[in-house]
Amino acid sequence: MKKLEGKVALITGAAVGLGEGISTVYANYGAKLIMVDLDPNVEKTAERLRKEYNAEIITVVANVAHKEEMIAAVKKGIEAFGEINVACCNAGVCRLAPFEEFTDEMRDFHIDVNIKGVWNTCQAVIPEMLKEGKGSIVIASSVTGDIVADAGEAAYAMTKAALVGLTKCLAVEYANRNIRVNCSQLGYARTPMVEKMAVESNPEDPESAIQSIAVGVPMKRLAKPTEVGELFAFLGSDESSYLTGSQVVIDGGSTLPETMSIGTN
Ligand SMILES: NC(=O)c1ccc[n+]([C@@H]2O[C@H](COP(=O)([O-])OP(=O)(O)OC[C@H]3O[C@@H](n4cnc5c(N)ncnc54)[C@H](O)[C@@H]3O)[C@@H](O)[C@H]2O)c1
């Protein structure tokens, strides 16, 4: 029996990047999927996964920042599969700007998608999980905000750190009702988001910005989206049945070095 066979998972931000990686791993492990994204191309990603893994998938074009759209997405998922056991709250945005130049609109954009988007997804799925008497929620936080930060990331860092608080509160609130809530704290994976950040950091040579990230990681590379998908699969599956409220760092060791100059290598 495959790790996620018999599970129905709703994954937000599923069209590209980590959401595509998570969806790929979930399809490979036998889950039925509700792939949600703002971008209608989510259907193309789903079509690839149906062909490659013979997976049962529906797609929903929805904005996580709008609660009514997430409630409608969950309704479609229930109509298709009868239950939702796992929610991967992955959709998120990141824009860089010096703090003095950060507009209120750009700040609110991060709050709306990164914080309210996860809040809305959880409020939409939890009633269904309560009906089934079980569930697992995996929230995409980040090492950024809670552990480290770079200049220009004020809105992103603030919102990703907030998700740690949400994870812990929901974990304790639903622990006795068999719904587990954990979050991932990823360093860097190469996705459209990171490629956009590289352009904002070094418009003349974005590739060098990406290569410089790898140099600072003890494992000397960025994560592959499917490596992050494996963590989401573990947290979504019964293998992690005693984990709740955890913050799992997945960063190739990037937050470990104490200095860039002391040591034997
Ligand atoms: N890539 C990294 O290195 C990294 C590191 C730490 C955390 N994360 C987190 O992982 C998540 C995914 O990141 P990514 O790099 O794959 O991003 P990405 O920008 O490459 O892809 C994000 C996907 O989410 C969708 N999306 C964006 N806003 C949405 C909305 N309002 N409603 C529905 N869908 C929406 C986009 O259309 C896209 O398909 C984010 O929450 C991000 O903060 C990423």
The ligand as an SDF file (V2000), in Angstrom:
LIG
                    3D

 44 48  0  0  0  0  0  0  0  0999 V2000
   10.9100   28.5930   -3.0650 N   0  0  0  0  0  0  0  0  0  0  0  0
   11.4800   28.7560   -1.8940 C   0  0  0  0  0  0  0  0  0  0  0  0
   12.7110   28.7560   -1.7990 O   0  0  0  0  0  0  0  0  0  0  0  0
   10.6500   28.9060   -0.6360 C   0  0  0  0  0  0  0  0  0  0  0  0
   11.3070   28.9750    0.6010 C   0  0  0  0  0  0  0  0  0  0  0  0
   10.5550   29.0260    1.7700 C   0  0  0  0  0  0  0  0  0  0  0  0
    9.1730   29.0230    1.7090 C   0  0  0  0  0  0  0  0  0  0  0  0
    8.5650   28.9740    0.4940 N   0  0  0  0  0  0  0  0  0  0  0  0
    7.1020   28.9950    0.4870 C   0  0  0  0  0  0  0  0  0  0  0  0
    6.6060   27.9240   -0.3020 O   0  0  0  0  0  0  0  0  0  0  0  0
    5.3990   28.3100   -0.9510 C   0  0  0  0  0  0  0  0  0  0  0  0
    5.5070   28.0680   -2.4470 C   0  0  0  0  0  0  0  0  0  0  0  0
    6.5950   28.8120   -2.9510 O   0  0  0  0  0  0  0  0  0  0  0  0
    7.0910   28.7140   -4.4600 P   0  0  0  0  0  0  0  0  0  0  0  0
    8.5210   29.0680   -4.4380 O   0  0  0  0  0  0  0  0  0  0  0  0
    6.6550   27.4550   -5.0770 O   0  0  0  0  0  0  0  0  0  0  0  0
    6.2590   29.9450   -5.1120 O   0  0  0  0  0  0  0  0  0  0  0  0
    5.9220   30.2170   -6.6610 P   0  0  0  0  0  0  0  0  0  0  0  0
    5.6750   31.6940   -6.7690 O   0  0  0  0  0  0  0  0  0  0  0  0
    6.9910   29.6350   -7.5210 O   0  0  0  0  0  0  0  0  0  0  0  0
    4.5530   29.4380   -6.8950 O   0  0  0  0  0  0  0  0  0  0  0  0
    3.4380   29.8140   -6.1130 C   0  0  0  0  0  0  0  0  0  0  0  0
    2.1530   29.2460   -6.6950 C   0  0  0  0  0  0  0  0  0  0  0  0
    1.0930   29.7470   -5.8710 O   0  0  0  0  0  0  0  0  0  0  0  0
    0.1020   30.3550   -6.6920 C   0  0  0  0  0  0  0  0  0  0  0  0
   -0.5270   31.4490   -5.9690 N   0  0  0  0  0  0  0  0  0  0  0  0
    0.0200   32.6450   -5.6440 C   0  0  0  0  0  0  0  0  0  0  0  0
   -0.8790   33.4070   -5.0270 N   0  0  0  0  0  0  0  0  0  0  0  0
   -2.0110   32.6880   -4.9330 C   0  0  0  0  0  0  0  0  0  0  0  0
   -3.2960   32.9390   -4.4040 C   0  0  0  0  0  0  0  0  0  0  0  0
   -3.5940   34.1290   -3.8590 N   0  0  0  0  0  0  0  0  0  0  0  0
   -4.2320   31.9670   -4.4590 N   0  0  0  0  0  0  0  0  0  0  0  0
   -3.9570   30.7750   -5.0440 C   0  0  0  0  0  0  0  0  0  0  0  0
   -2.7510   30.4860   -5.5860 N   0  0  0  0  0  0  0  0  0  0  0  0
   -1.7970   31.4330   -5.5310 C   0  0  0  0  0  0  0  0  0  0  0  0
    0.8520   30.8350   -7.9290 C   0  0  0  0  0  0  0  0  0  0  0  0
   -0.0300   31.0000   -9.0520 O   0  0  0  0  0  0  0  0  0  0  0  0
    1.8650   29.7110   -8.1270 C   0  0  0  0  0  0  0  0  0  0  0  0
    1.3260   28.6590   -8.8780 O   0  0  0  0  0  0  0  0  0  0  0  0
    5.1750   29.7720   -0.5900 C   0  0  0  0  0  0  0  0  0  0  0  0
    4.2930   29.8590    0.5000 O   0  0  0  0  0  0  0  0  0  0  0  0
    6.5600   30.2450   -0.1850 C   0  0  0  0  0  0  0  0  0  0  0  0
    6.5310   31.3230    0.6960 O   0  0  0  0  0  0  0  0  0  0  0  0
    9.2630   28.9260   -0.6850 C   0  0  0  0  0  0  0  0  0  0  0  0
  1  2  1  0
  2  3  2  0
  2  4  1  0
  4  5  1  0
  4 44  2  0
  5  6  2  0
  6  7  1  0
  7  8  2  0
  8  9  1  0
  8 44  1  0
  9 10  1  0
  9 42  1  0
 10 11  1  0
 11 12  1  0
 11 40  1  0
 12 13  1  0
 13 14  1  0
 14 15  2  0
 14 16  1  0
 14 17  1  0
 17 18  1  0
 18 19  2  0
 18 20  1  0
 18 21  1  0
 21 22  1  0
 22 23  1  0
 23 24  1  0
 23 38  1  0
 24 25  1  0
 25 26  1  0
 25 36  1  0
 26 27  1  0
 26 35  1  0
 27 28  2  0
 28 29  1  0
 29 30  1  0
 29 35  2  0
 30 31  1  0
 30 32  2  0
 32 33  1  0
 33 34  2  0
 34 35  1  0
 36 37  1  0
 36 38  1  0
 38 39  1  0
 40 41  1  0
 40 42  1  0
 42 43  1  0
M  CHG  2   8   1  16  -1
M  END
$$$$
